[in-house]
Amino acid sequence: MGTVTTNSTVAQVAGGITVPQQQIINEIAFEEQEHVRFLRAALGSAAVPMPSIDLTFFAPLAALATTGSTAPPLVGFSPFANFNAFLVGAFIFEDVGVTAYAGAAPLISAAGVTSGYLTAAAGILAVEAYHAAYIRTAITASAIQAGSATAYPYITYANNVATLRNSLTVGNNSAAPGMGTGNTGAAGSSTSVEVPLVLPTGLTTPSSIVAADSSQAIGFARTVNQVHHIVYGSATVGAKSGGFFPNGTNSIFATTTA
């Protein structure tokens, strides 16, 4: 059984949050916990031990993402500092979670499909998408309320994270037959799995709450390999650990490939 390392004695948001904000955090945490419990039960004896998780990696990841940013640099970042920091921390993972479930769907066996696990996985993906949409909406709405990205730099921080994630999304771009992780092949389709958040300034500036292909509005997918590159914080081929998983993920796919 792995350990969890944090930069806080208790992994909770500590600074100036309201009761409704805490309830939102609690809801997301509860649902993520239930996903883990369901998946472990579904896998049975094939479930791997919990890997060690290092949440202090949020700090160097945020520092790397915001290097050269137009917003003030994030030094010593912790998602537990306040609610806005929590939103950025959640943004790091939720979009990835949505793409990970979409990309992993082809790995479910015919027997698993018959047993209902593909349907269950689709349900989990839907919940992850609800989480991601809330995070993206909350960040955008806060920037709108503040009046500018300068007044609410967290929208810039989130986009800096998206840029970094995109640079780490390396390897085979075909998550499933006919479904690319970025460009679908259709005219005008997306060339990236990332959709930056936009601060609407008028009727001619569309928002970007949903991260989806620009021509077909289909959600993106990432391969298991691409997800590992992101959570390790490394585009290096052959990485077996690092980032949020200092000892690897205990997965048969734990070593990154091209």
N, C-alpha and C positions, 0 to 999 in steps of 0.2 A: 504494500500500500504506500503510495507516494505521499509527499508532504506539500503543504501550501505555504509559500513564503510571501509575506506582505510587508509594506513599509508602514504599517499601522498595527498597533497591538491588537485591535479588533477590526476586522475588515468591514467597516461600515462608513458611510458618508458622514462626516463629523461636523462640517461647517455650514451653519445657517440654512438648513433646509426646513421646509414646511412639512406639516403632517401629510397633506396630500402627496407631496413629492416623495416622502418616505414610503407611502403606500404603493406608489408606482414602482419604486425600486423593489419593494417586497414582492409585488405581483410578478415582475419579470424574474426575480431570483427563484421564486417558488416554481414557476413554469419551467425554468431551465433545470431545476432539480428533478422535477417529475419526468422530464425527457430522459435524463440520465438513468433514473430508476426503471423506466419503461424499456429502454434499450438494453440495459443489463439483464433484465428479466427475459427479453426476447432472445438475447444471445445465449443465455444459459451458461453452460460450461465453457463456451467459446469467448465469453467476456474477459477482457484483459484487466489486470490490476490497475487501479487508478495511478496515473503517472504523477510525478512531482510537478507542481505548477509554481512558477515564479512570477508573482504579480508585480514585483519591483521592476520588471522589464518594461512596464508602462513608461517609466521615466526616460531611459535611453532611447526607446522607440519614438516617444514624443519629441525628444530633443533632436533626433535625426530627421524626423518628418518636418520640423519647423525651421531647420537650418536654411537661412536665406529667405525666410517668410516675410511677408509684408507686415505681419502681426508681431508683437513682442515675442521673443523666444520663450519656449516652455522649458524652464529649468527645474529639475526635481519634480516633474509632474506626477501627481497621484490622482487617480479617479475617485479617491475617497476624500478629497479635500473639500469639495462642495458639489452642489447639484449640477452646475455647468460642467465641472470636471468629470462628473459621472457620465454626463451625456456624451462627451468626447470619448471617454473610455469605452462606453457601450458602443459607440459608433465604430470603434476599431474592430469589434467582434461581430456585431449583428449582421451587417451586410455580408461578411464572410460566411456566417452561418447559413444564410439563405442560399448563397451560391454553392456551398458545400453539400447541402442536401440535394439540390438539383443535380449536381455533378456526380453524386454517389448513387443516384437512382439505378443506373445500369448495372451496378454491382450486386443488386438484390437478385438472388437466384429464382428460377421458375418456381421452386418449392416455396420460397419466401413470398412470392407474389400470390400464389395459391393460398398461403396461410394468412394473407391480409397485411403483410408487412410493407408492401409498396403503398397501400392506402394509408397505413399508419405514418409512414415516412412523409407522405404528401401532407398529412395533417400537421406533423411537426414543422415541416417547411412553412406551412401557412402561419403557424404561431410565430416562427422566427421572422417571417415577413411583417407580421403585425408589430413585433418589437422594433424591427428596423424602421418601419414607417413612422412609428411614434417618435423614435430618436431623431430621425431626419426632420419630422414636422416640428418637434420641440425646438431644435436648434434654429431652423429657419424662422419660426414664429418669434423666437427671442431676438433674433437679428432684426426682424421687421419692427418689433416693439422698440428696440433700441434706436432704430433709425439708420444704422449703417454697420458695416463690418468692422469699422474702426471702433465704434462704441460697443460692439459685441464681437470680439475677436475669435470667439469659439467657433464661429462658422468658417473662418479662415483656417483654424487649427484642424477642423474636420476635413476640409478639402486638402490640406497638406498631408493628412493621414491617407486620404484616398489616393493621392499621387504616389506616396510611398508604397502603398499596397499594390498599385498597378505595376510599379517597377519590380515587385517581388512575385507577381503573377507570371511565372515563367514556365516553360515546358509546353507539352502538347496541348493545343487549344481545342481539341475535340473531346468534350466530356461525354458525348453520346453520338451515335450516328445521326447526322443531319442537324446536330445542335452544337454550334461552336460556343465557346465561352465569351467571345466578344462579337466579332463580325459574323453575321449569319449568312453572308453572301448576297443578301438582298440589297438592291440599290439604296443608298442612304443609310444602311444599317450601321450599328455602332462598331467602332474599332477597338473598344476597351470595355472591360467589365465594370468600370467606374463611371458614375455620373456625378459630377461635382454639384454641391448645393448652390443654389442661386438665390440671391436676395432680390425679389421682384421690386422694381422701382417704378413700374407703370404697366399699362395694359399690354404693352409690346414686349415685356420681359416675362417670359413664362417661368413658373417655379419648377423645381426638380425634386419633388418629394420621393418619387418612385425611381428606383435604379433599374432600368429596363432598356432593352434594345430600342433605338430611336425610330426604327421603321415599323416594327411589328409589336412593340410593347410587350415583349416576352422577357421574363426575368432571366438574369444571367446564371451561368453555372461555372464552377471551378472544379478541376480534377482534385483527387485526394493529394496528389503530388504538389499542386499549386497551393493548396491550403497549408501543407507542411512548410513550404517556402515562407509563407506569411507568418505563421505562428513561431517559426524559428528565427524570423527576422533576417533571412539570408537568401540571396539568389544563387548561392553556391550549390553546384551539383555534388551530391555525395554527403551532404550534411545529415547527421544522424540525431542531432539534438541542438538546443540553443534557444534563446529567446524566452518565451513563456514556458518551454518544456526543457529544462536544463539536462534531463536525462533521457530525452526522447519521449515519444508518445506510447510506447509499448505496442505499436501497430506493426503489422507485416509490411506496411507502406512507409514506415518511419524514415527511411533513407531517401533523401530527395534525388530526383533524376532530372535530366534535361527536358 
